[in-house]
Amino acid sequence: MLAQRLQTLINQSELTISAEQQAQLIELVGLLDKWNKAYNLTSVRDPKEMLVRHIMDSIVVGPQLEGQRFIDVGTGPGLPGLPLAICNPDKEFVLLDSLGKRIRFIRTVIHKLGLTNVTAVESRVEAYQPEPGFDGVLSRAFASLQDMLSWCHHLPAADGRFYALKGVLDPAELEQIPAGLQLDHTVELQVPGLDAQRHLVIVKAQ
């Protein structure tokens, strides 16, 4: 049963997720599984795998987020933005993607789950001009770190940060951070049930 599996995974982490939030995460997996059959939103087909590779892989980032307003660029089917928004109802999330079917899915999830802290935007990242800037710019499997920082340079507020979700860290990638920005720090993430490396790279203005 998915609910029991999710509870077990959360118990293996240091996260505190309410019963209501866990129910919403399970509903999100159900919608993703249903839509995936028609729209091919993710290569992960098994809902039990989705719990690990999409839900847990997203929400372990939550404790690292500083601020109130975040944008998830190249969000795909809403990852990590939707799970993070469910688990952090006090924070606001804009989920940006250029593909209409992904945004339609995210808007369906927002409606079905009654999420009031998520806005879905269909746009290319270069064309999106927010006012004001964001406290954090998130990306997961979006692009190389260098591309993310150059394409999204206009999105954070003056003291905002970039949060890049990565697998194995590439030292060469960390050395190619554009001028005006600097590596704040990296975090090794522990994802229960996942036998693979996960890291969070946090970059800020100099």
C-alpha positions, 0 to 999 in steps of 0.5 A: 500500500502506497500510504504505508510505504510513504510513511516508512520512507518518511520515518527513515528521514529527518522530515516531519510531514503531517498526515494531511500532507502525506495524503496529498502526496499520495494523491499527487502520485495517483494523478501522475500515474494516471496522466502519465499513461496518456501524456508521458510525463515521466519515465518512472512508471511504477507508483512505488518508484515514484514515491522514492524518485519523485516525492522523497527526492524532492522533499528532502530539499525542503529544510535547505530552503531559505525565504518565502518565494521560490521558482522551480524552472523546467519543472516538468510534471511539477518536480520538485515544486509540487511535493515541496509546496505540499510540505511547505504550505507557508512558502510560495512556489511558481512552477515554470515550464515551456510545455503546455501538457506539463502545465495543464497537469500541474494546474489539475493537481493544484485544483484537485489538491486545493493548493493555494501556494502554487502558480503554474506558468507556461513560458520559456525561462528567458522570457519570464520576467518576475516582479519582484525577484525570488528568494530561491531558484530551484532546478532538478534535471534541468540543465548544466549548472552553468546553463541554469545560472546564465538562463536564470540570472534574472530570476532571484532577488538581490539576496536570493539563491540558486538551488540546483538538485544534482546527482553525482557532483562534478568538480569541473561544473562547480569551477565554471560558475559565472562571474558575479556568482559564487558557490555558497555550499553543497549538501549531500542529500540522503533520499530513503530508498534511493541507492544513488548519490544526490546533492544540492548545489547552492549558489549566491551573488558575490 
